[in-house]
């Protein structure tokens, strides 16, 4: 199952959304989840993504990130757990 979505992230110290919303692609197979994120390149983007997935009850198997240009960060996360929780959060 392939699910694409757009979300607005808010910084911890403000209610103003970032200039660009991240592009998030989620692929699920059984209890395996692959998340690809293209977002604004800042220090906390990767940590926020991992923290959010762990709050959903997913166990992180692997994680990688790569800066693209000066303003974009590409993040890939593989996790296992209750993929239904992830679907409930994005619907």
For each residue, the residues with C-beta under 8 A, 3 or more apart:
1: 27 28 29
2: 25 26 27
3: 25 26 27 28 87 90
4: 23 24 25 26
5: 24 26 90
6: 21 22 23 24
7: 21 22 24 90
8: 17 18 21
9: 17 18 21 22 39 48
10: 14 15 16 17 18
11: 14 16 18
12:
13:
14: 10 11
15: 10
16: 10 11
17: 8 9 10 21
18: 8 9 10 11 21 39 40
19: 40
20: 39 40
21: 6 7 8 9 17 18
22: 6 7 9 37 38 39 40 45
23: 4 6 37 38 39
24: 4 5 6 7 35 36 37
25: 2 3 4 35 36 37
26: 2 3 4 5 33 34 35 36 86 90
27: 1 2 3 33 34 35
28: 1 3 32 33 34 83 86 87
29: 1 32
30: 83
31: 80 81 82 83
32: 28 29 78 79 80 83
33: 26 27 28 53 58 77 78 79 80 81 83 86
34: 26 27 28 76 77 78
35: 24 25 26 27 49 53 75 76 77 78 79
36: 24 25 26 74 75 76
37: 22 23 24 25 45 49 73 74 75 76 77
38: 22 23 68 72 73 74 75
39: 9 18 20 22 23 45 49 72 73 75
40: 18 19 20 22 45 71 72 73
41: 45 67 68 70 71 72 73
42: 45 73
43: 47
44: 47 48
45: 22 37 39 40 41 42 48 49 73 75
46: 49 50 63 65 73 75
47: 43 44 50 51
48: 9 44 45 51 52
49: 35 37 39 45 46 52 53 75 77
50: 46 47 53 54 60 63 77
51: 47 48 54 55
52: 48 49 55 56
53: 33 35 49 50 56 58 60 77 79 86
54: 50 51 57 58 59 60
55: 51 52
56: 52 53 81 82 85 86 89
57: 54 81 82 85
58: 33 53 54 79 80 81 82 83 85 86
59: 54 79 80 81
60: 50 53 54 63 77 78 79
61: 78 79 80
62: 77 78
63: 46 50 60 75 76 77 78
64: 75 76
65: 46 73 74 75 76
66: 73 74
67: 41 70 72 73 74
68: 38 41 72 73 74
69: 72
70: 41 67
71: 40 41
72: 38 39 40 41 67 68 69
73: 37 38 39 40 41 42 45 46 65 66 67 68
74: 36 37 38 65 66 67 68
75: 35 36 37 38 39 45 46 49 63 64 65
76: 34 35 36 37 63 64 65
77: 33 34 35 37 49 50 53 60 62 63
78: 32 33 34 35 60 61 62 63
79: 32 33 35 53 58 59 60 61
80: 31 32 33 58 59 61
81: 31 33 56 57 58 59 85
82: 31 56 57 58 85 86
83: 28 30 31 32 33 58 86 87
84: 87 88
85: 56 57 58 81 82 88 89
86: 26 28 33 53 56 58 82 83 89 90
87: 3 28 83 84 90 91
88: 84 85 91
89: 56 85 86
90: 3 5 7 26 86 87
91: 87 88
